[in-house]
Amino acid sequence: MYPALLLVLATSPIAPPPAPDISVPAGFVATLVADNAIAPDIYTMTIDDAGRVLVAGRGYVRVLADDNGDGIFDRAINLIEGLKDGPMGLFAEGESLYVVVDGGLQHYRGYNGKVKLTARETLLKLKTTGEHDAHAVRRGPDGWLYLLCGNQAGVSRQTITSSRSPVKEPVAGTLLRISPDRPSFWGMSFPRQVEVVADGFRNAYSFDFNLDGEPFTYDSDNERCVGLPWYEPCRFYHIVPGGNYGWRSPQLGQFWRKPPYFVDCVPPVCYLGRGSPTGVAAYRHSHFPEKYRGGFFLADWTFGRIHYVPLTANDSTYQGKPEVFAEAIGTSGFAPTALAVHPTTGELFVSIGGRGTRGGVYRISFEKGGEAKQLPMAKRSLEWTDADAKRWLADCNSQDVRLRRTTLELMSRAGLQFAWTPKLKEAVRPNLSHPDPLVRMAAARTLKPLVVPLGTSLDTQTELAIALVEVIENPTESLNTAIRLLRLKSTSEGEKLQAVRIIQLALGDLSEPTAKGTIFEGYTLRNKPTPEQRSAVIAACEDAYPAKDLVLTHELFRTLACVQSESSWHSSVILRRIDAESRVESDLSYLAMLSRLGSDQADHARIVAGIASCLVTLEKKAADQKSPRDTFWPLRVTEVATALGARYPTLADEVARQQEFGRPEHLLLVEALNIPRVEAATRFLAYAATEPGFTWTPGVVELMGALPEAQSRFLMLRLWDKPGLGIPL
């Protein structure tokens, strides 16, 4: 009996112990199934249709092997060796393996999970070496390959080979799609088509498709801008064709990003705070409980977390509230880089590594999982026939708002290549004033390439939609339309916000080239308005003020600053918005505007005094509000102070007279405003005498050297033994 029992125990798989270094919800089990020895410093991971787990890191692509069937990988089979880079994208499909590495999207044929691969074809040349270069690759539900690129990948209009690309002039990070291989006819081959689906990402690393076949991604924050007016945390996005997501570097700026309320910007599904987004996986399986089906798992490398976001319909897009699904609790180093759902078991696999950290693979299972099966994804197609017109006629006015939007996107893609009828054109027109902004945009793009007599009696939303899509080709007409609508009392504040943004776009958009790399990326225009345009814009902004909506107010005065209004009334209104209750991020934005506005002689002294008070209290206010600040905060404050000093020559004297002037953080103002060093040192010394806890930083001590020798020497003798000040003995 006992020998037989031992034989059974020896041949039956024993469940591996749960991982001690990450927490998961009750009912789930996380297991370390591959360690650093066989999967070092993993950059990315995928699972093929047969359930084989593939991992990649610097110089390698491997498939993991479980020889004894105990659920733990015993060894790795090298599939590709000698790579110059570490792959950041990996996708296995049939006998094909796609790898984002060595300068592009590489296609290896003959993949079977066992044989080494050497011969490859470069499908698309892109940058792949850096962390902001080309990333994840997947097959879309329409049969096209999709490739996600960071903002430094080098995607440009030259990358595009299709006239039907939703984006023509890509900016920053992009989602590309590449047409599937087509059979040759009579010895003629058809070149692959490359399109840019959407742009404006910073450094989204991975993406996936939900059950509806819609793509989603998880984009990084502009972390060095924490505390500045344009900072946004990490964001989870629904990607729509032609959508822009706000980031402008490297083409149009370095760090300023468009706010999500801009009409030409797609807002996020949700925010997820600070972090480093990596893996993204839609859960299209039945192994996990019902609440997880159709939602998304998102990996954060920095904080060792996996978020879960359930999705619910929200007009033509989605909404969801994030929750932490798994996170590090140990000290072994849990830095997730990729996520993948096993096609057979439905378990969630997580790879770790990156930047030379510990590599490994975890498996997360649900203990009481029922029948495991994949959930079908909706089929999509980018092609059409003449017969589709009958279906489009109904679908573009469907009560299903998402169907309405996706139909309009297909119609826009068809453009002039489709046999449009007056009846079909008329079916599109009502969508120009639809409450959903994505529907309005899709409808406007659909009608844009057509010569459509829209008539003279149009509602405001229709006019705004047309002005927005025409703003590049007909900027003067769009500008005049936006100015007229901004001045109408019947225009709602939401519509006025759209009009203000169209004015900015019609004047070339924000960020003049000389402002690149400074705070004024967000407070200058790329084109200089004519005197007539400037006067009309100022009058329209004045007519729209006051506004109940704070965002509209902010954009009205941003626009006034961009055209450099000389009215002291505008400066006075801004100063009143900076008070004890205002957020310091808002204060800095308004100070940037003040540096580009004017004041007449009667109000000059009062405005200068108000600006001086704001500057001197800015840092203390940020500390009192517990507003976090990062690398760029002092640089941007310096730029604003310098510009204000140039605009108001008496500002330096006024700052030096402020009662609170003399704290260590005011060294920045001394340099920016060229306050005489002797005067500044005297004020700092006087302030220190009233503050027992005064911080004698090295910079303050150095400033004291400007005092008369006897006074500065006496002070040095008092401070020579204080650590970290660098005072010579």
Buried (B, 14 or more C-beta within 10 A) or exposed (E): EEEEEEEEEEEEEEEBEBBEBBBBBEEBBBBBBBBBEBBBBBBBBBBBEEEBBBBBBBBBBBBBBBEEEBBBBEEBBEBBEEBEBBBBBBBBBEEBBBBBBBBBBBBBEEBBBEEEBEEBEEBBEBBBBEBBBBBBBBBBBBBBBBBBBBBBBBBEEEBBBBEEBBBEEBBBBBBBBBBEBEEEEEEEEEEBBBBBBBBBBBBBBBBBBBBBBBBBBBBBBBBBBBBBBBBBBBBBBBBBBBBBBBBBBBBBBBBBBBBBBBBBBBBBBBEBEBBBBBBBBBBBBBBBBEEBBBBBBBBBBBBBBBBBBBBEEBBBBBBBEBEBBBBBEEEBBBBBBBBBBBBBBBBBBBBBBBEEBBBBBBBBBBEEBEEBEBEEBEEBEBEBEEEBBEEBBEBBBEEEBBBBBBBBBBBBBBBEEBEBEEEBBEBBBEBBBBEBBBBBBBBBBBBBBEEBEEEEEBEBBBBBBBBBBBBEEBBEBBBBBBBBBBBBEEBEEBBBBBBBBBBBBBBBBBBBEEBBBBBBBBBBBBEEBEEEBBEBBBEBBBBBBEBEBEBBBBBBBBBBBBBBBEBBBBBBBBBEBBEEEBBBBBBBBBBBBBBBBBBEEEBBEBBBBBBBBBBBBBBEBBEEEEBEBBEBBBBBBBBBBBBBBEBBEEBBBBBBEBEEBBBBBBBBBBBBBEBEBEBBBBBBBEBBEEEEEBEBBEBBBBBBEBBEEEEBEEBBEEEEEEEEBEBEE
